[in-house]
Amino acid sequence: MGLIKVLKTGVPKSAQVNMWVTLASTSITIIILSCAALTIWRRSKYTWLVATLSMLIACDLFIIWANFGYILELDESYTVNHLISIELATSVATGIFNCLTNLFHWFFAFEYWYVSIETPNFLLSTHKPQNQKFYRVIKWLGVAGNVASCVILAYYEWVLEHAIYVSYTTNTPLEQSAISDVVIMQYVVQIFILISMGFLADALRRFKRESTNRSDLVLNYRLMYVHISVVTLQITASLIIWTILSYIATKDNPVLYNAIAALLFILNFCIQITIAFIYVRIATP
């Protein structure tokens, strides 16, 4: 009821358009990812791909949660304590979204990297994989780094949201430092995704010799390079958009701000659909 009331009583048109664009693109993405996961589950043995796709679906659910939170924050009838609670819930949603997104890339890349190193051992002998402790350390260091950066980003996003509220209610300029902290942490979070892509690229380098002799591996090999390319493109575009938003946020132009912010969700839609297609092609060649 609170969301409906806010939409009826004074949400800027640009914010409403942003919300509906996000809701529509995210809902379509969830449906397509669910169909892809179901297809992989029924037609192949790659159940770990289903698990990673499930992480993306969870990401999109938290996008919807965060998006509704942003709209609710526009309700001027809320008390300060109520508004802070909404801001915290919104920041938690964006934090979980970023965590799941980063961990999705990390687990996928690490799995390929691990297999690429141990494949010769499997082919040449029957002994168990070596250096298991080393792999566990690398894996959980990656998890810790990704989660820590996303938690810190969520905190700074909450600080920024509250700074925006204070700026609006007191009619004072928004502090540039609040924006800068968020943008810096966005760069850190995206760098961790780039590290995951580096692990995946190293895995594909190791698989290159085997892929030349089998047509199914050739397809797998090419699709993984497409995966790296589109994710790297997403990171580049995201950082450009965030840099632009950090500049526009200090200006009184909500229409332009919401229009550019909507590009982040459209970009997320395009990338996740591409990943779903790649996964289906890998699992069901």
QUINORTA-V662596 format. One line per field, one symbol per residue. ss: DSSP state (H for helix, E for strand, L for the rest). phi: phi as a letter, one per 40 degrees, with the letter a starting at -180 (. if undefined). A space follows every 50 residues. Layout:
# QUINORTA-V662596
ss=???
phi=???
This chain:
# QUINORTA-V662596
ss=LHHHHHHHHLLLHHHHHHHHHHHHHHHHHHHHHHHHHHHHHHHLLLHHHH HHHHHHHHHHHHHHHHHHHHHHLLLLLLLHHHHHHHHHHHHHHHHHHHHH HHHHHHHHHHHHHHHHHHHHHHHHLLLLLLLHHHHHHHHHHHHHHHHHHH HHHHHHHHHHHHHHHHHHHHLLLLLHHHHHHHHHHHHHHHHHHHHHHHHH HHHHHHHHHHHLLLHHHHHHHHHHHHHHHHHHHHHHHHHHHHHHHHHHLL LLLHHHHHHHHHHHHHHHHHHHHHHHHHHHHHHLL
phi=.cccccccbicddccccdccccccccccccccccccccccccbacccccc ccccccccdcccccdcccccccccccccccccccccccccccccccdccc cccdccccccdcccccccddccccabccdcfccccccccccccccccccc ccccccccdcdccccccccbfbcccccccccccccccccccccccccccc cccccccdccccbbcccccdccccccdccccccccccccccccccccccc bcacccccccccccccccdccccccccccccccbc
